[in-house]
Amino acid sequence: MNPGLKFAAIDIGSNAVRLLLSGVFKTEQGPFFKKISLIRMPVRLGEDAFTHQQISEPKTDQLVETMIGFKHLIAAYRPLDYRACATSAMREAQNRTAICDRIEKESGIRIEVIDGREEADIIFSNWGLKTDDMGKARVYLDVGGGSTEITIFNNGRSISQSFNIGTIRVMRDMVTSTDWTRMKKWVRKQTNLLDHPTALGSGGNIHKIVRLTKSKDTTVISLKQMQKVRKLLESYTVAERITRLGLKPDRADVILPADKIYSSVLKWGRIPAIQVPQMGLAEGVVRQLYFHYKADS
């Protein structure tokens, strides 16, 4: 059996912490990236960071224990390389340096707290553009617990922007009308002259939203379908979304704000639908690790 090349990525997000174990296999069409395992822990750092600008001791302890567990899994998997990135919640936590130092001391894992622009660039790197795609305008959208990253690619050029509008922030009424207006103006300005742009979305919530449509095609969802899902979700309590719709507890409360964010961007950009490939920050990190490895070998 060909084990391929092994890489691992840790994504410390605002809603959950994820470890992706991935394999890369050579094909005639180029490298093929295969998810071997994905472990997700619902730590929800954003609840502390966005409200108090600090991550509490209980949350810190939970994060440290998670990272120790991830370190053992990485050691067992034996990847060629791995990288751990933290995003919006850790960016806002004033005690992030102390937390990162403790994690490195107790687990040996060095955490990189990346800014919104780098986060958008990593996510965007998932979609390698082909020659015949160069003339197509594309809007790449990732919605997390603390922020939304948008990258627009058109005529061989890209522009990225990060907005402090995420599912946890919306749920906690921490997004102001000024925040919404800023993102709305940016999206409209950047998409105004685009010729029939297409959209691609990432983030755990968009995949759940697609599944709730019960459509046979789980790779795309229209704006109209998204609005129907929103009405469905609004008709249930959070508890009923868990028991009747089968959502995880830490997904059931943030999925409705996620639907609102995705729908808003599509509406502002005059985009009728969004494609939903299974790609996010962790997948982008693996791609970058692979290409760095190939460049050095």
C-alpha positions as CSV (number, residue, x, y, z in Angstrom):
1,M,0.0,0.0,0.0
2,N,1.3,3.4,-0.9
3,P,1.1,5.6,2.2
4,G,1.8,8.8,0.3
5,L,3.4,11.8,2.0
6,K,2.0,12.6,5.4
7,F,1.3,16.1,6.8
8,A,-0.7,17.5,9.7
9,A,-2.4,20.8,10.5
10,I,-3.9,22.3,13.6
11,D,-6.6,25.0,13.3
12,I,-7.3,26.8,16.6
13,G,-10.5,28.6,15.7
14,S,-13.0,30.6,17.7
15,N,-15.6,27.8,17.8
16,A,-13.5,24.6,17.7
17,V,-10.0,23.3,17.5
18,R,-9.2,20.9,14.7
19,L,-6.4,18.5,13.9
20,L,-6.2,17.3,10.3
21,L,-4.1,14.3,9.4
22,S,-3.6,14.3,5.6
23,G,-1.9,12.2,2.9
24,V,-0.6,13.5,-0.4
25,F,-0.5,11.2,-3.4
26,K,1.2,11.7,-6.7
27,T,-1.0,11.4,-9.8
28,E,-0.6,12.3,-13.5
29,Q,-2.8,15.3,-12.8
30,G,-0.7,16.5,-9.9
31,P,-0.8,16.0,-6.1
32,F,-4.0,14.5,-4.7
33,F,-4.7,15.5,-1.1
34,K,-6.6,13.0,1.0
35,K,-8.0,13.5,4.5
36,I,-6.9,10.6,6.6
37,S,-8.5,11.8,9.8
38,L,-10.1,15.0,11.3
39,I,-10.4,15.4,15.0
40,R,-12.5,18.3,16.3
41,M,-12.8,19.6,19.8
42,P,-15.5,22.2,20.6
43,V,-13.4,24.4,22.9
44,R,-15.1,27.7,21.8
45,L,-12.4,30.2,22.7
46,G,-14.4,33.0,21.2
47,E,-16.9,33.0,24.1
48,D,-14.1,34.4,26.3
49,A,-12.0,36.3,23.8
50,F,-14.7,38.4,22.1
51,T,-16.4,39.3,25.4
52,H,-13.5,39.8,27.8
53,Q,-10.5,40.0,25.5
54,Q,-9.0,37.3,27.7
55,I,-9.2,33.5,27.5
56,S,-10.2,32.2,30.9
57,E,-8.2,29.7,32.9
58,P,-10.7,26.8,32.4
59,K,-10.7,27.4,28.6
60,T,-6.9,27.6,28.6
61,D,-6.7,24.3,30.6
62,Q,-9.1,22.7,28.1
63,L,-7.0,24.1,25.1
64,V,-3.7,22.9,26.6
65,E,-5.1,19.4,27.3
66,T,-6.4,19.3,23.7
67,M,-3.0,20.3,22.3
68,I,-1.3,17.6,24.4
69,G,-3.7,15.0,23.0
70,F,-3.0,16.3,19.4
71,K,0.7,16.1,20.0
72,H,0.4,12.4,20.8
73,L,-1.7,11.8,17.7
74,I,0.8,13.7,15.5
75,A,3.6,11.6,17.0
76,A,1.7,8.4,16.2
77,Y,0.9,9.6,12.7
78,R,4.5,10.6,12.0
79,P,4.0,13.3,9.4
80,L,6.8,14.9,7.4
81,D,5.8,18.3,8.9
82,Y,3.0,20.0,10.7
83,R,1.9,23.6,11.5
84,A,-0.5,25.0,14.2
85,C,-2.3,28.2,13.4
86,A,-4.7,30.2,15.7
87,T,-7.1,32.7,14.3
88,S,-9.6,35.3,15.4
89,A,-10.2,34.4,19.1
90,M,-6.5,34.2,19.8
91,R,-5.8,37.4,17.9
92,E,-8.1,39.2,20.3
93,A,-7.0,37.5,23.5
94,Q,-4.7,39.8,25.4
95,N,-3.2,36.8,27.2
96,R,-2.4,34.9,23.9
97,T,1.3,35.1,24.4
98,A,1.2,33.5,27.8
99,I,-1.2,30.8,26.5
100,C,1.0,30.0,23.5
101,D,4.1,29.8,25.7
102,R,2.3,27.4,28.1
103,I,1.1,25.2,25.2
104,E,4.7,25.1,23.8
105,K,6.1,24.2,27.2
106,E,3.6,21.5,28.0
107,S,3.0,20.0,24.6
108,G,5.9,21.0,22.5
109,I,3.7,22.6,19.8
110,R,4.4,26.1,18.7
111,I,1.3,28.1,17.9
112,E,1.3,30.8,15.2
113,V,-1.3,33.5,15.7
114,I,-2.0,34.6,12.1
115,D,-3.7,37.8,11.1
116,G,-6.8,37.9,9.0
117,R,-5.0,38.5,5.7
118,E,-2.8,35.5,6.1
119,E,-5.8,33.4,7.1
120,A,-7.6,34.4,3.9
121,D,-4.5,33.7,1.8
122,I,-4.1,30.2,3.3
123,I,-7.8,29.4,2.7
124,F,-7.6,30.8,-0.8
125,S,-4.5,28.6,-1.6
126,N,-6.9,25.6,-1.5
127,W,-8.1,26.5,-5.0
128,G,-5.3,26.2,-7.5
129,L,-6.5,28.0,-10.5
130,K,-6.2,26.3,-13.9
131,T,-5.2,28.1,-17.1
132,D,-8.8,28.0,-18.4
133,D,-10.0,29.6,-15.1
134,M,-7.9,32.7,-15.4
135,G,-10.7,34.8,-17.0
136,K,-13.4,33.8,-14.5
137,A,-14.2,36.0,-11.5
138,R,-14.4,34.1,-8.3
139,V,-15.4,35.1,-4.7
140,Y,-13.9,32.9,-2.0
141,L,-15.7,33.1,1.3
142,D,-14.9,31.6,4.7
143,V,-17.1,32.2,7.8
144,G,-15.6,31.4,11.2
145,G,-16.7,32.0,14.7
146,G,-14.9,35.3,15.0
147,S,-14.3,36.6,11.5
148,T,-15.2,36.3,7.8
149,E,-12.4,36.1,5.2
150,I,-13.2,37.1,1.6
151,T,-10.8,36.7,-1.3
152,I,-11.8,37.9,-4.8
153,F,-9.9,36.6,-7.8
154,N,-10.3,38.3,-11.2
155,N,-8.1,38.5,-14.3
156,G,-5.1,37.0,-12.6
157,R,-5.2,39.3,-9.6
158,S,-6.6,38.7,-6.1
159,I,-7.7,41.0,-3.2
160,S,-8.4,39.7,0.3
161,Q,-10.1,41.2,3.3
162,S,-10.9,40.0,6.8
163,F,-14.0,41.3,8.7
164,N,-14.7,40.9,12.4
165,I,-18.1,39.4,11.7
166,G,-18.3,35.8,12.8
167,T,-20.9,33.4,14.0
168,I,-20.2,33.7,17.7
169,R,-20.0,37.5,17.5
170,V,-23.3,37.7,15.7
171,M,-24.9,35.3,18.2
172,R,-23.7,37.4,21.1
173,D,-24.9,40.7,19.4
174,M,-21.3,41.9,19.2
175,V,-21.5,42.9,15.5
176,T,-22.5,46.6,15.0
177,S,-24.4,48.1,12.1
178,T,-21.1,49.8,11.2
179,D,-19.4,46.4,10.9
180,W,-22.1,45.2,8.6
181,T,-22.0,48.3,6.5
182,R,-18.3,48.1,6.1
183,M,-18.4,44.6,4.8
184,K,-21.4,45.4,2.6
185,K,-19.7,48.4,1.0
186,W,-16.5,46.4,0.4
187,V,-18.3,43.5,-1.2
188,R,-20.4,45.7,-3.4
189,K,-17.4,47.8,-4.5
190,Q,-15.2,44.8,-5.3
191,T,-18.0,42.8,-7.1
192,N,-19.7,45.7,-8.9
193,L,-17.8,45.4,-12.2
194,L,-17.3,41.6,-12.1
195,D,-18.9,39.7,-14.9
196,H,-21.1,36.9,-13.4
197,P,-18.8,36.0,-10.6
198,T,-19.0,32.6,-9.0
199,A,-18.6,31.9,-5.3
200,L,-16.9,29.2,-3.3
201,G,-17.5,28.8,0.4
202,S,-15.7,27.0,3.3
203,G,-16.3,26.5,7.0
204,G,-18.1,23.8,8.8
205,N,-21.5,25.6,8.9
206,I,-21.9,25.9,5.1
207,H,-21.6,22.1,4.8
208,K,-24.3,21.6,7.3
209,I,-26.5,24.2,5.6
210,V,-26.2,22.3,2.3
211,R,-27.1,19.0,4.0
212,L,-30.2,20.6,5.5
213,T,-31.5,21.3,1.9
214,K,-31.7,17.5,1.5
215,S,-30.5,18.0,-2.1
216,K,-28.8,15.3,-4.0
217,D,-26.1,17.8,-5.0
218,T,-24.1,18.6,-1.9
219,T,-21.5,20.6,-3.8
220,V,-23.6,23.8,-4.4
221,I,-26.4,25.7,-2.7
222,S,-28.4,28.6,-4.1
223,L,-29.2,31.8,-2.3
224,K,-32.9,30.8,-2.3
225,Q,-32.1,27.4,-0.8
226,M,-30.1,29.1,1.9
227,Q,-32.9,31.4,2.8
228,K,-35.3,28.4,3.0
229,V,-32.8,26.7,5.4
230,R,-32.8,29.9,7.5
231,K,-36.5,29.7,7.9
232,L,-36.3,26.0,8.8
233,L,-33.7,26.7,11.5
234,E,-35.7,29.6,12.9
235,S,-38.7,27.3,13.3
236,Y,-36.7,25.2,15.8
237,T,-35.2,25.9,19.2
238,V,-31.5,25.2,19.6
239,A,-32.4,22.0,21.5
240,E,-34.7,20.9,18.7
241,R,-32.0,21.5,16.1
242,I,-29.9,19.0,18.1
243,T,-32.6,16.4,18.7
244,R,-34.6,16.7,15.5
245,L,-32.1,18.0,12.9
246,G,-29.1,16.0,14.3
247,L,-26.8,19.0,14.7
248,K,-23.9,19.0,17.2
249,P,-24.5,21.2,20.3
250,D,-21.7,23.6,19.3
251,R,-23.1,23.9,15.8
252,A,-26.8,24.2,16.6
253,D,-26.6,27.7,17.9
254,V,-24.1,29.2,15.4
255,I,-25.5,27.8,12.2
256,L,-28.2,30.4,11.9
257,P,-25.8,33.4,12.2
258,A,-23.6,31.6,9.6
259,D,-26.5,31.4,7.2
260,K,-27.1,35.1,7.6
261,I,-23.5,36.0,6.8
262,Y,-23.2,33.7,3.7
263,S,-26.6,34.9,2.4
264,S,-25.7,38.6,2.9
265,V,-22.4,38.3,1.0
266,L,-24.1,36.5,-1.9
267,K,-26.9,39.1,-2.0
268,W,-24.5,42.0,-1.9
269,G,-22.4,40.5,-4.6
270,R,-25.4,39.6,-6.8
271,I,-24.3,35.9,-6.8
272,P,-27.1,33.4,-7.1
273,A,-25.3,30.4,-5.6
274,I,-22.2,29.2,-3.8
275,Q,-20.1,26.1,-4.5
276,V,-19.1,24.2,-1.3
277,P,-15.9,22.1,-1.6
278,Q,-14.6,20.5,1.5
279,M,-11.7,22.9,2.1
280,G,-10.7,25.3,4.9
281,L,-7.8,26.6,6.8
282,A,-6.4,23.2,7.8
283,E,-6.5,22.0,4.3
284,G,-4.8,25.1,3.1
285,V,-2.0,24.6,5.7
286,V,-1.4,21.1,4.4
287,R,-1.2,22.3,0.8
288,Q,1.4,24.9,1.8
289,L,3.4,22.4,3.8
290,Y,3.5,20.0,0.9
291,F,4.7,22.6,-1.6
292,H,7.3,23.9,0.8
293,Y,8.5,20.3,1.2
294,K,8.7,19.8,-2.6
295,A,10.5,23.1,-3.0
296,D,13.2,22.1,-0.4
297,S,13.6,18.4,-1.6
